[in-house]
Amino acid sequence: MSEPKTSVVCSYGRAKERYSKDREKQLSAGLHLASAAEAGALVSLCTNPIWLVKTRLQLQTPLHQTRPYSGFYDALRTIIREEGWAALYKGLLPSLFLVSHGAIQFTAYEELRKIVVDFKSKKRRTHSGSADTVLFAIVVLFGCWKLCPLVIG
């Protein structure tokens, strides 16, 4: 399942703000990982019922033995009435395991961003940094951000 990216980024930013209160330094990699995992889990909890209903609607076939759902609202109402509220969270556990992929990506991005920012600030102090070096560092940063979860996972 794919979480809506905007919700994850917004939740991640809020979690980072909460963890960074009472801290003067930058967040550690562990706190970035915790922030990203928290954001992903929150989005999974909010979107799981939508994904469940969507999947049930997509799996309907003409050979479906029971009355087919007439739409999203009908499916939602029928699931709640026949199976209870807890049924909306079937499949949540695997969704929560998949949160780790995004959490690793956000953590890798933040740590690589720290390296690039430190590198750029050192170059500014020595006045020998070039635009090509900075551009190369940014390209490497975003490339690693996407590759790290594949290598680690």
N, C-alpha and C positions, 0 to 999 in steps of 0.2 A: 504494500500500500504506500502511496506517495502522499506525504502531508502537504498541505498548502504552504508554499514557501514563505509567504508574507506573515502568516501566523507564527511560524517557527522563528523567523528573524525577530519579530516583535517580542515574543515571549523570551527569546534568548537575551535580547537587550535588557529587558526588565529583570531577568534573573541575574545578569551581570551587575546591574546597578545595585541590586539587593546584596549580592556578595561583596561588592566593593565598598559598601558603607563601612565606616570606621577603619578604612585602609588608606594609607597614603601611597603605597606602591601599586604596581600593576598586579592584576590577578595572576595567580599561578596556573600552570597547565591543568592541575587537578580541579581548580575552581572553574576554569573554562569548560572542562569536560562535564562537571556537575551542572553548570548552567545550561549547556547544550542538551544534556540528557533530560533535565527537568523540562525544558521547553518542548522537546520532542514528545515526552510522555504526556504533557498537558494537551498538546495538539491531538495526540492519539486518543486520549480520553474524550475529547470534544467531538472528534470526527468519526469515531468508530461506529456509532449508530447510523450515520449517513452512509458509510461504506457498506455496512451490513445490508441495509435496505437496497442500496444500488445493486449489490451483488445478487441478492434474492430476485430482484426484478430482471436482471440480465440472465439468470439461470432458468427462468420460466420457459417451458416448451409447450407446444401444442398437446403433448402427451402428459402434461402435468395432471396428476390424479386429483388434486383438490382444486377448489375455485381459484382461478388466477387473480393476481392483484390487478386492479384497474389503474393504479398509478402509485406515486411515491407516498402520498398521504394514506391511501388505502392500505398499502403494505405496512407502513409504520403502525397504523392503528390495529391491524390484524395481528401483527407480531406481538405488540404489547398486550392485546386482549387474550390471545391464545397461549403465549409463552411467558408473558411477564416482562417487566422492565429489564431484568437481568439478561434477557435474550439479546438485547441491543448491544451487549458487550461481548458476545461470542466472538472469538478470534482476537481478543484484545492482547492476550499474552504474546502471540507471535508478533503482533504489531509493536509491542514494547521492546521485544528483542531487536527489531529492525531499527529502533531509535539509536542504537549504538553506532551505526554507520554514519548518521548525520552528526552525532556527538564527536566522533573522531575527526570528521571533516572540519567542523567548527574549531576544534582544539588545534588541529594542524594549521589551519588558516591563521588563528590568533598568534600561535608561536612563530610561524614564519613571518607574519607581519611585524612582530617585535624585532626580529632579526633585520628585516629590511629597514625599519625605522631607525634602529640603532646604527646600521651601516650608513644610512643617509645622513644622520646627524654627525657622525664621525667625519664623513666626507666634507660636510659643510664647514666643520671646524678647521679642517686642513685646507679648504678651498681648492681641492684637487678633484672633486667629483665631476663626472661628466653625465650628460643626459642619457647617453647610451648605456652607461653602467646602471643607472637607476631604472631605465626601461627594461634592461635585461633582468634585473633583480625582481621587478614586478611580474614579468613573464614567468620566471622560475617560481615565484611565490604562488601564483594561481595554478600553475601546472602541478606543483607539489600538493596543493590544496585538494585537487581532484584525484591525484594518484595515491596519496597516503592511505585512505581507507581501503583501496584495492589491495595494496601491498600488505597492510596490517591485518585486514579482515580475511 
